[in-house]
Amino acid sequence: MSKKQPNRLAQLIEHQAFAGSALPATLTNDMHRFVTATAEIKRLLAECLPDEILSTCWVVGLTDTELTLSVCSVTAANHIRYLQKAYLELLTNQSLTFRQLKELRVVVVDNCASKVAQSSQTHRPDVSENPYKANVNQALSQNTKRTIAQAAEHVTTDQKLKNALLRLVND
């Protein structure tokens, strides 16, 4: 008896099911429910929230009385928390799905911001690959040099620091 081969044109989920590696039904149902709720949230709050917040906002928890949203920045979370009561009232009045909500929670996802920035930024040769690495080749402006020199002369009393600052200005 020959071994069955999956159809090459089949979708990935069909290949996974054939291989016995499909997601459990409860996880699949929860994911579908969260994606559907996210789409409804984005539709209902489209006029209330800026696009920057809506594009990174996802439903990550949903019970009959509590909705948990994830966003990519503390600023977005604070914005939603500040107007939480108004958003909660809008959702309970405008949607059957969220009719019984009593609480709206917001969490900040750490790695989301870097992924969004990387995907939206086009590759530029003048920008270094490592955003945390200092650009050592950049020259100081005349205004910066003058400020450093004045600080070295009038502010610091440490001779080694004074010499280092003056060397920085002169290089």
Backbone bond lengths (Angstrom), bond angles and torsions (degrees), N, CA, C in turn:
res aa  C-N    CA-C-N  psi(-1)  N-CA   C-N-CA  omega(-1)  CA-C   N-CA-C  phi
1 M - - - 1.445 - - 1.527 108.41 -
2 S 1.316 116.94 132.54 1.459 120.99 -177.18 1.529 110.65 -85.19
3 K 1.302 114.08 153.61 1.459 121.27 178.96 1.523 108.93 -77.16
4 K 1.356 117.69 135.95 1.461 121.58 179.99 1.517 109.80 -71.37
5 Q 1.302 116.65 138.62 1.457 122.87 177.49 1.525 108.71 -111.21
6 P 1.331 117.90 135.88 1.466 119.32 178.10 1.529 111.06 -70.48
7 N 1.290 115.28 154.44 1.449 122.61 177.59 1.535 109.03 -66.54
8 R 1.318 117.37 128.84 1.471 120.77 -179.69 1.518 112.53 -66.27
9 L 1.301 117.20 -24.56 1.455 121.22 -178.00 1.520 112.49 -91.38
10 A 1.317 117.43 -1.29 1.460 121.19 -178.81 1.525 110.15 -71.39
11 Q 1.311 115.63 156.71 1.453 120.57 178.99 1.522 109.96 -73.44
12 L 1.336 115.92 162.54 1.454 122.30 -177.56 1.520 111.43 -57.61
13 I 1.321 117.49 -41.99 1.461 120.47 -178.26 1.523 110.90 -63.32
14 E 1.328 116.52 -34.37 1.465 119.90 177.60 1.522 110.38 -68.93
15 H 1.328 116.71 -38.68 1.467 120.38 176.77 1.531 110.18 -63.80
16 Q 1.320 116.50 -40.84 1.455 119.81 179.87 1.524 110.99 -66.85
17 A 1.322 116.90 -40.73 1.454 120.22 177.96 1.527 110.50 -64.07
18 F 1.320 116.49 -39.97 1.465 121.12 178.23 1.525 109.89 -62.51
19 A 1.318 116.21 -38.42 1.458 120.77 -178.93 1.527 112.13 -81.48
20 G 1.315 118.29 -5.13 1.452 121.48 -179.74 1.509 113.10 80.54
21 S 1.339 118.11 18.23 1.461 120.61 -177.76 1.519 112.32 -113.50
22 A 1.305 117.64 27.32 1.459 120.41 178.71 1.527 109.56 -71.52
23 L 1.314 115.97 154.69 1.464 120.91 178.24 1.526 109.35 -64.91
24 P 1.311 117.07 149.04 1.468 119.41 174.89 1.524 110.13 -60.44
25 A 1.309 115.74 150.37 1.467 120.68 -175.28 1.521 111.93 -60.53
26 T 1.329 118.41 -38.72 1.467 120.05 -179.12 1.520 111.24 -65.51
27 L 1.336 116.51 -39.69 1.462 120.25 178.54 1.525 110.87 -67.93
28 T 1.318 116.64 -40.63 1.466 121.18 177.72 1.525 110.71 -63.16
29 N 1.326 116.71 -42.46 1.467 120.46 179.34 1.526 111.41 -65.70
30 D 1.348 116.98 -42.26 1.464 120.36 178.02 1.522 111.12 -63.01
31 M 1.321 116.63 -43.71 1.460 120.40 179.72 1.534 110.79 -62.27
32 H 1.314 116.43 -43.48 1.465 120.10 179.10 1.536 110.24 -63.46
33 R 1.343 116.65 -41.23 1.463 120.86 179.38 1.523 110.65 -64.05
34 F 1.345 117.67 -41.61 1.467 121.46 179.28 1.525 111.84 -67.28
35 V 1.322 117.36 -40.65 1.472 120.79 179.18 1.526 109.80 -65.37
36 T 1.324 116.37 -42.42 1.471 120.27 178.15 1.531 110.66 -64.17
37 A 1.321 116.87 -42.92 1.466 120.95 179.03 1.527 110.83 -65.55
38 T 1.334 117.40 -37.82 1.467 121.05 177.82 1.517 110.62 -61.94
39 A 1.325 116.62 -44.69 1.463 120.29 178.88 1.525 110.92 -61.68
40 E 1.323 117.11 -40.14 1.462 120.14 179.57 1.531 111.55 -69.22
41 I 1.334 116.46 -40.01 1.474 120.81 177.11 1.529 109.78 -60.58
42 K 1.320 116.26 -46.43 1.467 119.72 -178.69 1.518 111.18 -64.06
43 R 1.318 117.34 -35.65 1.463 120.83 178.24 1.526 110.57 -68.95
44 L 1.327 117.33 -43.79 1.463 120.97 -177.10 1.537 112.82 -72.40
45 L 1.318 116.75 -34.95 1.471 119.90 -176.55 1.526 113.27 -98.82
46 A 1.326 117.33 11.11 1.466 121.09 -177.45 1.524 112.33 -59.35
47 E 1.319 117.40 -34.76 1.463 120.16 -179.06 1.525 112.36 -86.29
48 C 1.330 117.32 -14.29 1.469 121.01 -175.85 1.525 113.43 -97.62
49 L 1.327 116.47 -34.70 1.463 120.35 -174.73 1.522 110.97 -108.27
50 P 1.323 117.59 145.93 1.472 120.41 175.54 1.532 110.54 -65.38
51 D 1.324 116.36 155.40 1.464 121.46 -179.51 1.524 112.33 -60.80
52 E 1.345 117.65 -32.43 1.463 120.71 -179.88 1.529 111.06 -61.71
53 I 1.320 116.14 -37.16 1.463 120.18 179.15 1.522 110.05 -78.30
54 L 1.323 116.77 -44.43 1.467 119.83 -178.91 1.520 112.65 -60.87
55 S 1.323 117.66 -35.76 1.458 120.08 -176.82 1.524 112.44 -69.20
56 T 1.327 117.81 -21.40 1.464 120.43 -179.87 1.516 112.63 -112.70
57 C 1.307 118.42 10.28 1.454 123.31 -177.23 1.529 109.66 -94.20
58 W 1.342 116.17 128.84 1.466 121.62 -179.84 1.521 109.46 -137.33
59 V 1.315 116.36 145.47 1.454 121.57 172.37 1.523 107.43 -79.68
60 V 1.324 116.60 123.09 1.466 120.72 179.62 1.524 111.85 -118.74
61 G 1.303 116.34 -4.59 1.451 120.52 176.63 1.512 109.75 -157.76
62 L 1.331 116.06 136.44 1.460 119.30 -178.36 1.521 109.13 -151.53
63 T 1.325 115.33 117.86 1.458 121.66 170.53 1.521 106.23 -122.09
64 D 1.329 116.21 -176.68 1.463 118.91 -179.56 1.525 112.26 -63.18
65 T 1.341 116.53 -32.36 1.464 119.12 -174.59 1.523 114.28 -115.04
66 E 1.335 118.09 -5.44 1.463 119.67 -175.92 1.524 110.98 -136.06
67 L 1.335 114.76 135.81 1.459 122.57 176.34 1.517 107.90 -120.41
68 T 1.337 116.83 129.64 1.459 121.25 177.72 1.512 108.89 -116.47
69 L 1.338 115.96 122.97 1.454 122.59 178.72 1.519 109.30 -108.33
70 S 1.331 116.38 145.15 1.462 119.95 172.54 1.514 108.39 -111.87
71 V 1.320 115.29 140.91 1.460 122.36 176.30 1.525 108.35 -134.10
72 C 1.328 116.35 168.55 1.465 120.78 -172.96 1.518 114.76 -94.20
73 S 1.304 118.93 -10.24 1.459 118.68 -177.18 1.517 110.89 -139.19
74 V 1.310 114.85 155.31 1.456 121.15 177.52 1.528 109.76 -66.36
75 T 1.315 116.37 -34.62 1.463 120.77 178.89 1.525 110.80 -61.80
76 A 1.342 116.35 -44.61 1.467 120.40 178.50 1.522 110.40 -64.13
77 A 1.322 116.71 -41.55 1.465 120.31 179.12 1.522 110.72 -62.85
78 N 1.328 116.90 -43.91 1.468 120.28 178.67 1.517 111.59 -63.50
79 H 1.321 116.83 -38.12 1.464 121.31 178.22 1.528 110.11 -60.82
80 I 1.322 116.54 -46.42 1.466 120.45 -179.31 1.528 110.14 -68.77
81 R 1.322 117.77 -41.45 1.469 120.66 179.89 1.528 111.62 -64.02
82 Y 1.327 116.84 -36.80 1.463 120.62 -179.46 1.525 111.32 -62.79
83 L 1.335 116.11 -40.06 1.466 120.84 -179.04 1.530 111.79 -105.15
84 Q 1.311 116.33 26.21 1.458 122.48 -174.86 1.529 112.90 -57.54
85 K 1.299 117.76 -46.53 1.466 120.94 -177.97 1.527 111.54 -63.37
86 A 1.325 116.88 -40.59 1.467 119.94 179.11 1.523 110.81 -66.58
87 Y 1.342 117.19 -42.05 1.465 120.51 178.94 1.521 110.72 -65.97
88 L 1.321 116.80 -39.93 1.460 121.16 179.54 1.530 110.56 -63.84
89 E 1.311 115.88 -42.12 1.465 120.20 177.81 1.529 111.05 -64.41
90 L 1.320 116.84 -42.94 1.467 120.95 178.03 1.521 111.06 -60.82
91 L 1.331 116.89 -45.94 1.458 120.37 -178.67 1.527 112.08 -65.08
92 T 1.323 117.53 -41.46 1.464 119.48 -179.42 1.520 111.95 -70.31
93 N 1.321 117.92 -29.45 1.458 120.68 179.76 1.525 113.25 -83.29
94 Q 1.321 117.76 -31.44 1.464 121.31 -171.79 1.530 114.75 -97.72
95 S 1.318 118.65 -10.83 1.457 119.78 -172.52 1.524 111.78 -136.83
96 L 1.320 115.70 137.69 1.459 120.30 175.00 1.528 110.73 -73.36
97 T 1.311 116.64 -31.10 1.460 121.18 -179.44 1.522 110.96 -62.73
98 F 1.318 116.81 -38.97 1.460 121.80 -174.93 1.532 112.59 -105.84
99 R 1.310 117.89 19.57 1.459 122.92 -174.22 1.538 112.65 -59.15
100 Q 1.340 118.22 -37.09 1.465 121.31 -173.94 1.531 113.47 -98.43
101 L 1.315 118.02 11.83 1.464 120.20 -178.46 1.518 111.28 -62.87
102 K 1.334 114.41 138.30 1.464 121.16 175.77 1.521 111.52 -119.60
103 E 1.348 116.30 -21.23 1.462 119.38 -175.53 1.519 110.05 -141.58
104 L 1.324 114.72 140.79 1.460 122.74 175.93 1.515 107.54 -120.84
105 R 1.334 116.64 118.17 1.463 121.64 -179.98 1.521 108.71 -110.25
106 V 1.333 115.79 151.02 1.459 121.23 179.07 1.525 108.06 -131.55
107 V 1.330 115.96 131.79 1.459 121.12 175.99 1.523 108.26 -122.14
108 V 1.331 115.69 152.30 1.464 121.85 179.23 1.520 107.95 -104.99
109 V 1.330 115.67 129.22 1.453 121.76 179.01 1.523 108.08 -95.50
110 D 1.326 116.79 127.14 1.461 121.49 -174.64 1.514 113.74 -66.84
111 N 1.311 118.26 -53.03 1.465 120.97 -171.40 1.520 113.62 -82.23
112 C 1.299 117.57 -4.14 1.464 121.10 -177.15 1.523 111.73 -67.14
113 A 1.309 117.73 -42.17 1.461 121.00 -175.80 1.518 111.94 -63.40
114 S 1.312 117.87 -41.22 1.463 119.54 -178.97 1.520 111.12 -68.91
115 K 1.329 117.43 -34.75 1.467 119.94 178.83 1.525 111.02 -68.44
116 V 1.333 115.88 -41.70 1.466 119.21 179.29 1.518 109.99 -65.37
117 A 1.330 117.70 -42.31 1.466 121.01 179.85 1.521 111.18 -64.59
118 Q 1.320 117.07 -40.59 1.459 120.22 -179.97 1.515 111.19 -67.30
119 S 1.336 117.16 -40.01 1.458 119.02 -177.56 1.523 112.21 -73.66
120 S 1.343 116.91 -29.94 1.467 118.97 -177.90 1.526 112.72 -87.79
121 Q 1.328 117.45 -20.32 1.464 120.17 -177.74 1.525 109.50 -86.73
122 T 1.300 115.89 129.26 1.455 119.14 175.78 1.512 108.55 -80.21
123 H 1.314 116.58 154.80 1.458 119.96 -178.64 1.524 109.18 -73.00
124 R 1.323 115.04 124.04 1.455 120.48 178.98 1.516 107.93 -120.71
125 P 1.331 117.70 130.61 1.448 119.37 -178.13 1.519 113.76 -68.51
126 D 1.339 118.24 -21.25 1.451 120.16 -178.63 1.530 113.03 -83.90
127 V 1.334 117.24 -6.56 1.449 121.73 179.55 1.521 107.95 -103.78
128 S 1.330 116.24 131.10 1.464 118.92 -177.65 1.518 110.04 -69.69
129 E 1.330 116.68 155.44 1.457 122.24 -178.60 1.519 111.84 -69.10
130 N 1.319 117.92 -33.54 1.450 121.67 -179.33 1.527 108.77 -98.36
131 P 1.346 118.63 110.60 1.456 119.69 -176.02 1.531 112.88 -70.17
132 Y 1.346 118.55 -17.69 1.452 120.98 -178.58 1.525 112.33 -90.02
133 K 1.310 118.40 -9.40 1.451 122.35 -178.15 1.528 108.81 -82.00
134 A 1.297 116.71 131.12 1.473 120.99 -179.58 1.517 109.32 -71.38
135 N 1.312 115.49 146.03 1.451 120.30 177.74 1.521 107.51 -86.68
136 V 1.321 116.65 100.37 1.457 121.21 -174.04 1.520 112.33 -77.39
137 N 1.305 118.63 -15.54 1.459 121.80 -176.34 1.521 113.25 -91.12
138 Q 1.301 117.79 -5.02 1.451 120.36 -176.16 1.533 109.90 -77.95
139 A 1.313 116.80 129.94 1.464 122.17 -179.09 1.522 110.11 -79.99
140 L 1.324 115.02 150.56 1.458 120.36 177.15 1.519 109.68 -80.81
141 S 1.321 115.02 143.96 1.462 118.67 176.94 1.526 109.16 -73.16
142 Q 1.325 116.26 163.13 1.462 121.70 -179.96 1.532 110.41 -62.63
143 N 1.305 116.48 -38.19 1.459 120.67 179.52 1.533 110.84 -64.28
144 T 1.332 116.52 -42.43 1.462 120.82 178.14 1.522 110.78 -65.00
145 K 1.337 116.31 -42.89 1.471 120.11 178.64 1.527 110.78 -60.19
146 R 1.323 117.23 -43.43 1.463 121.57 -179.44 1.531 110.53 -64.45
147 T 1.323 117.58 -41.47 1.469 121.57 179.26 1.523 111.02 -63.37
148 I 1.342 116.06 -44.30 1.467 120.30 179.36 1.522 110.81 -64.41
149 A 1.327 116.32 -42.43 1.466 120.02 -179.85 1.524 110.86 -63.77
150 Q 1.321 117.63 -42.54 1.463 120.78 178.59 1.524 110.75 -64.09
151 A 1.335 116.54 -40.55 1.463 119.98 178.29 1.521 110.41 -64.44
152 A 1.320 115.90 -40.25 1.469 119.38 -179.93 1.523 110.65 -64.32
153 E 1.323 117.83 -40.09 1.459 121.60 -176.79 1.530 112.66 -75.60
154 H 1.333 117.20 -41.99 1.460 120.16 -168.05 1.525 115.24 -108.90
155 V 1.325 118.75 -19.19 1.460 119.97 -172.66 1.518 112.43 -101.44
156 T 1.302 117.20 -48.41 1.467 120.15 -173.45 1.526 111.82 -88.21
157 T 1.326 114.41 145.51 1.463 120.02 175.33 1.524 111.53 -108.99
158 D 1.317 116.62 -9.44 1.468 121.92 178.53 1.526 108.87 -77.18
159 Q 1.313 116.79 118.07 1.458 121.67 -175.15 1.529 112.01 -65.67
160 K 1.345 118.33 -38.71 1.466 120.80 -179.93 1.533 110.70 -65.91
161 L 1.320 116.91 -42.04 1.458 120.79 177.53 1.521 110.55 -64.75
162 K 1.323 116.53 -41.38 1.463 121.69 178.99 1.532 110.46 -60.17
163 N 1.343 116.77 -46.22 1.468 120.75 178.61 1.529 111.94 -63.57
164 A 1.339 117.05 -40.00 1.470 120.95 180.00 1.527 110.73 -65.20
165 L 1.319 116.94 -41.48 1.465 120.58 179.38 1.535 111.08 -66.14
166 L 1.315 116.18 -41.94 1.474 119.54 179.81 1.536 110.82 -67.71
167 R 1.336 116.96 -34.89 1.470 120.23 175.95 1.526 110.52 -65.81
168 L 1.326 116.46 -38.57 1.464 121.62 178.62 1.529 110.20 -61.57
169 V 1.316 116.07 -42.67 1.463 120.97 -179.31 1.521 110.98 -67.57
170 N 1.320 118.27 -37.88 1.457 122.22 -175.11 1.515 113.67 -81.41
171 D 1.313 118.59 -18.67 1.475 120.38 -179.07 1.506 113.30 -79.27
